[in-house]
Amino acid sequence: MPLEATYPHIVKEGSQPARLEGHARTRVALIVTDYLWRGWSAEEIALKYPYLTLAEVHAAMAYYFDHREEIDLELAAEYRDVEAWKQAHPTSPLLLRLKEHSRR
């Protein structure tokens, strides 16, 4: 009989994103982005977010490596949402001029 993996510190309820049990607003995907895109180690992530324990960061990473497709799909959907928002809310011409002026 195969054993089912458990992840201390991680809560996954239905279709909701996986989160840290002690920090309901901290998604596993948040920790993963720091690991993947910033190149931070588990120790660095714990230092940058002092409310997290190293055990919580390691649990999030373990969950990610066992559920990579789930988290990658969550991150891709989030990226698409941000890009759609940018398309629907273009930068104002005034702000563009101010940015250009500040570069001079």
N, C-alpha and C positions, 0 to 999 in steps of 0.2 A: 504494500500500500504506500503510494508516494506521500511524502510529507509536504505540507503546505507551509511556505515561508511566512514568518511574521516579522513585522518591522516595528520594534519599539520606537516610540515617539512619533509615529506616523499614523494619521487617520485618513481613511479613504471611505467616503460614504456615497454610495450610488454613483451618479454621474458627476459628482462634484470633484474638483481637483484634489489631489493628495496634498495634505497639509500637515504641519507639525502639531502634535497633540496639545502641547503647552502654549502654542502661539497660533491661534486660529487664523490669523491674517497672513501667516507666512507659508506660502505654497512651496512644495518641493521644487517646482519649476524656477522659483526665484533663486534658490540656492544653486540649482543646476546652471543657470545663466552665468552666475559669477564663476563657476568652475569652467564652463565651456568657453565663454566669450571673453572673460577677463583673465583666465588662466590661473585663478587663485586656487591654492591648495585648501584642504579642509581646515587646516590651522589658520590660514589667512582669512577664510570666511568667518570663522569663529571670532577672530580678532576684530574684523570689520563690523560685525553684528554682536556686540557684547552681551545681548540678551540671549544668545544661543549658546548652548554647550557644544563641546566638540562631539559628544555622543549624538546629539541631535543632527549635526551636520553630516556625520558619518551615516546615520540612519537614512537621511534624505538621499545621500549619494547611493547607498545600497539599494534603496527603492528605485532610484532612477536606473541603475544598471540592470535591474531585474524587470523593469517596466519601461524600457527606453522608448518603444514606439508610442506608448500612451503619452509620455511627457513631451516627446518631440512633436506629436500632433497638437498638443496643448500650446506649445511655444509657436508652432507654425500658425495656428488659428489666431493667437494673440497678435502676431506680426501682421497678418492680413487685416485684422481689425484696426490696428494702428495706421496701416497704409490707407485703408478706406477712409478713416477719419481725416487723415491729411488731405486726401483728395476732396473730401466734402468741405474742408475748412482751410482753403489756401491761405498762405501768408499774405497779409495786407500789403498793398503797394507802399504805404507809409513805412511799415516795419522793414521792408526790403531796402528802401532808400536809407533809413537810419543805419541799418547794418552795413550797407555799402559805404556810407559816410564814416562810420567808426573804423573801417579798415584803412582809411587813408592816413 
